[in-house]
Structures are given as structure tokens and as C-alpha cells.
Amino acid sequence: MNLPVLKDSFGRAIRDLRISITDRCNFRCFYCMPTEAMEWKPKPEILTYEEIITLAEVFVGLGVNKLRVTGGEPMLRRDLESLVERLGAIPGMSDLAMTTNAHFLRGRAEALKRGGLQRITISLDSLTPERFSLLTGRNELHRVLDGIDSAIEAGLHPVKVNCVMMRGINDDQAVSFAEFARAKGVHVRFIEFMPLDNGKVWKREMVIPGEETRARIHEVFPLERVQSENLSETARRWRFADGAPGEIGFINPVTQPFCGHCSRIRLTADGQIRTCLFSNVEHNIKALLRSGATHDDLIEFIAATIEKKEERHHINDPEFVQPLRTMSCIGG
């Protein structure tokens, strides 16, 4: 069967849709949404599950085959399991994943797996309680670690742990995270600090190149490169040379951009399509959907929007302007 291919003006096939279902989060990571007085989007502005399913079906019909549920913290949204089950049942969808802080995962991971969730990514930037509290504003490391265990027990695979590395803040824990990967059999991915923070604290000198982190780990646990045929994969992957379980990955959007093979598009919780994580332009598909648009109208809008996808981000350009919306609003 010949599946449709949704392509942008640079010939990149769009296969991956990130769906944010809420802008709310129970943590306050300083590089994302550090202030307590966040202005949440009113409920009527947030897409309903019915609207999310409608749009997801259109995207999948256009060739998207990977869906990722994100937030904010998606597990704050009621009846998440029902949404996952409905997304997992869309014909043509082959990969359903979720990004979470794992705080609410214990007791729900098995139901999510039964509903069709295949993979899970958990955000975790420190393995020590004091540093975790400093970074998130919450003394809940034990809950997150227990959530990781519950994901493993439920059979979600792979379980990925994303760590944003920041110089002078958590860069001393790189080897500890490698030890964690080996002990748990999880995939730890180190992400370069990106300018998407609410407090505008991002500074280039805080960015730790992924190669620097890799070299630090390699000195203790020798690594071997994992070759992948998936050119749109964001992480450069490495296995442990001694055959230990687990994997290490490096997502280097600042020092080694991967825009040339980008296959991703984002749908925000309030119904905006974002063609790039760092875009300053959004495309309001919610307004079209709520105006009574037909299926063909939605297809036409999406195809026209994909045509506007940027060739690359401009983090390294002198004229770079940081997006007004932070990661919690955009979706991971």
C-alpha cells in the first residue's frame, strides 16, 4: 500500500506530530516555567479530546505515523488513558509515545500501556534530592524515580530519561546518569540547554556541548556508537562497550543542529500549529476547526502550513529572537 507523504518546501517528509494537551505543570523547572504565578490558558481555549482526535486523524491520513503526547505535564489532564486509547486506535498510526515528569505515573503506567502507549520519555535533570528540588521547585525526586520503575514494570520500551545539561548547575552528574542507565536499562539522553526558558536566563556559556558530556562519560564507561538509518532521529546514540544494559544519547540542537532532516510538527494545547520549536509564528488551526471546517479544509490548511516550515532554526545567528512562548506552552 502506498502511504501518502506530507512534505515541506525543502522536501522533508513530516512523519512526527507532537501533541501538547495542556500548558499546566506541577513542577517549576527554572529553564521552562519557573514562576509560581503562571497565567494558564482558560479551559475553553484548550483543545478538547474530540478536537485532538479529529486533528490527529487528519495528520495520520496525510502520512504522519508517529504521535507523541506532551504538555506541560500531560498527566494533569483528566482521563488521559482514554485519549491514549483513542490515539492508539487510529489506522495508520504506528508509534505512540508520551513525555512526562513521571510524578503521577505509578498506578497508571499499566493502563496507559494497555491503551496503546508504546514508549515513554521522562524528564529528569538531577539524581540528588537537593539539586532536584532546586531545579524543579519541588521535593519529589522519589516520586519521579518510582514513576520510572513503574514504566519499566509496565513494559513500556524503551524508557527514555531526558536530562537538560547546564554548566555549573548539573554538569557534574553526567557519570551518575550513565550509572543510572546501566542499572535500570533505560536510555538516558542529554539535551543541550536551549533558549526556551521563561525567565530568559539562557546564556551561551551555560550550554554544554554534547560531545563534552560524551567524552566525560567515555572516560569512565567506554561507549560505542549506535548507527541508525533514521536520518530524522534527533539523538546521537551510544551503547556501553562492555555490553551493559541501557543506552546514552545526545541531542545537540545548539552545537550540532539536525534541522536538515527534521520530520516534526507541533500542535499546541490551544490549537496552534508550530512548524519549528523556535518559530515565532503560529498557525491557528483551532479557529478553523471550530468554525465548522470540513475534512478537506483541514487538509488544505495543514498542507499549506507545512509548506511554511522553516529550513532551520536560528539559535546561532546574531539576530536570533527567542520565542515568546516557553517550552511548557509549546509542548516538547
N, C-alpha and C positions, 0 to 999 in steps of 0.2 A: 504494500500500500504506500503510495506517495503522500507523505505528510507535507502540509504547507510550511513555508519558511517565511517568517516575518523578518525582513532585513531593513537596516537603516541605509542612509545615503552613502555610507562607506563600505557597504557590502557585508557588514557584520550581522550574523543571524541572531535574533533575540529569542532565547530559549528559557530565560530565568526571570520569573516575576517575584519580587519581594513585596509582600502584602502586610502593611502595618495595620493593626486592628485597634490600637489605642495609643494616645500620646502620653498616657499616665504611667508612672512607675513608682514603686515603693522604695527604691534606692535613690540616692542623690550623688551619683558619681560626678566628681568635680569637672571632668572633661566632657560631660554630657549635659547634665541639668542640676547644677549644684545648689540652687536657691530653693528654700522651702516654699516661697510664695510664687509658685509657678501658676501661670494662667492657663488652665486646661480648656480645651475646646468644649463648648457646650454639647451635650448629648445629641441634639438634633443635627449638629454639623458632622457627626461621625457616621461613617457608612454603616448601615445595618448589615447583618449577616446575609440577608437576601440579596442586597446590592453587591456585596463582596462575591457571593457565589455567581451572580449574573456576570459580573466583570471577569471573574476568573474563567468562566466557561467560554467567554468570547476570546480571551487571550489564548487559552489552550486550543481553541478552534483555529487560531491563527498560527499555531506551531509551537507555542510555549509549552514545555513539558516538565519544567521544574518550578515548584511553588514553595515559597518559604514564608511562614507566618512570623511576623516580628511585632515590635512595639516601638517605644515604651516597653512595658512589661506585658506581653500578651496574656499571661495567666491571670491578670487582673480582670479580664473581660469575662463576663458570665457565660456559662455553657460553652466554653471553648471546645470541649470534646465534641459537641455536636457540629461545630463549624469544621473541625478537622475531619470528621467522618464524611461530611458532605464534599469537602475539597478532595478527599482521597477517592471519592467515587466518580469524579469527573472523567469521562472517557478520554484517553489520550494523555492523561497526566501520569508520569512515571516516577516522579521523585517529590516527596512531600517532607519538608523539614521545618524546624522551628528554632528560633533564637530566644533564649530566656535567661534570667538570672538564677533560675532553679530554686528560688526561695519557696515556691509553692508546689514543687514537683513531687515530693513524697506523697504517696496516696493517689496520685493522678497519672503517673507515668504509664502504668499498665493500661489504663483506659485509653490514653492517647495512642499507645501502640496498637491496641485492638482497633481503634478508629481509623487507622491507616497512616499514622505518623511513622516515618521510616528512620529519620535521622534527627539529631538534636545538637544544637550548639549552645554552650553555656558560657556566659561572660564571667570571668574571674580574674582579677588583677593582682591579687596577693594571697599567699597561703598562710599568713600570720594574722591572728585576730586584731592586733593593734593597727597594723597597716591597712587591713581590710576596712576597719571602722573609719580610719582617716580618709580612705578613698571613696567610700560609699555613703558615709554618714550614718551607717547602721552597724550594730554589733551582731551580725547574723552569719558569720562565716560558717558556723557549724551547720546551719540550715542549708547553705549552698552545697557544702561538701556532702551532706546527706542526700540532697537532691541529685547530685552526680551519681552517687551509689544507686539511687532508685532508678535512674535512667539505664545504668548498666544492667541492673537486675531485670528490668522490663524487656531487655533485648533490643533496645534502640542502638543502632550501629551504623556508622561509628558515632561515639560520643565525642564531640569536639569541645575543647575548652579554649576560649579566646582570651588572650591577655594583651592588653594595650601597654606596651613598654614605654616608660617615660624616664628620661635621665634624671637621676637624683631623687627619684620617687620610689620606683620598684625594680630598677635595673639590676639590683643585687640578688634578685630572686630567680634569675634565668635558670640556673642549675637546679634549684629546688623544683621548678616546674618540670624540668626534664626528669627528675627523680619521680615526680608525681605521675608523669606519663608512663614511665616504666612500671610503677607499682600498680596502677589502675588499668593499664592497657588502653588509655584514651589518647586522642590526638590533640596535642597542645599546639596552638597556633599563636605566634607572636605577631602583633599588629603594630606597625609604626604609628605613632601619635599623629592624628590628623587635625586640621583646623576646623573642628565642628563643635567646639565647646561653647557653652552658654556664657561663661564668664570671660571669654576672649583671652584666656591665659596662654593659648598656644604660642610657643616660640620655637623657632627652628632649632635652637640649641638643645631643646628638650627631646628632639627626635633622635632615637637610637636606630641607626641603620640595621636592618635585619641581618646583614652579613656580620655585623659586630656581635650581635647576640648569638648567631650561629657559631662563630669562632670561639666564643666563651664556653658554650656547651660542648663543642667538639673537643676541647682540651680535656674535659672530664669524661665525657661519653662520646667516643668517636662516632661520627654519623656518615651514612651513605645516602646518596641522592636517590630519590624515587622518581623514575621517569614516568611522565604522564602524556597520553596522547590528546588529552583535553586541553586545547590551547587557551580556552577561556577560563580555566581554573585560576583562581586568584592566588593560591598559596604555592610557594616553592616547598616541596615536601622532602623530608629526610627520614630514614629509618635508623635504628641503632645498629651499629656494625656488629655487635656481639649477639644479635638475634633477640634481644629483649623485646617484650611487647610494647605497644604504644608507637607513636609517631610524632615527629616535630615538624611544624610548618612555619613559614614566614610570609606574611602578607606585607609587602613593601610599597605602598602606593606613593610614598614621597620619593624614595631613592631609586626605585625600580618600577615605574608605572606600568600597568598592564592594560592600558586603555585600548591598544590596538586590536585586542581580541575580546573586548567586553561584550558579554551576551545578556547583560542585566538591565532591567527596567524596574521602577519602583512605583507602588501605589500607596499614598499616604493614608492615614486613618480618616482624614477629612476629604478624601476623594480627589486628590491631585496626582497626576502622573508626573514623575520626575525622571528625566532621561539620563541624569548623571547625579551621583551623590553630592557633587559640588556645584550643581547647577543653581543659578539664581533665577531661573524661570520655571514655573509650574504650569500644568495644563489641566484645566478643571473639567474632568470627566463626570464628576458628581452632578454638576449643573445640567449637563446634557442628559444624564441618566434620569434625573428627577423631573425633567421637562417632558418626559414621555418618549424619549428617543427609541427608535426601532433597533433591532439587532444590526441591521445594515448601517444605521447611523453610527453606532458604537464602533463597528469595524472600520468605517471610514475615518473616524476621529483618531482611533488608535494608530492606524497606518500612517496618517498624516503627522501624528506626534512623533512616531518612531523616526520618520524622515528628518526630524529636527534634532535627533540625538547628536550631542557634541562629539567631535573627533577625539577629544582628550580633555582631561582636567587641566587647570592652570595653576596648581599649587606652587609650582616652581617659577612662575612668571612674576616679574616685578609688579605688574598691575593686578595681581590676584586679589579678588574681593571675596572674603569669607561669606558663605551663605547666611542669610538672616535666620533661617530655621536650624535648630540643633539636631543632633542625631536622634534624640527621643521623639522629635516631631516628624522627622523624615522617615525613620524606620531603617533597621540595619540591613 
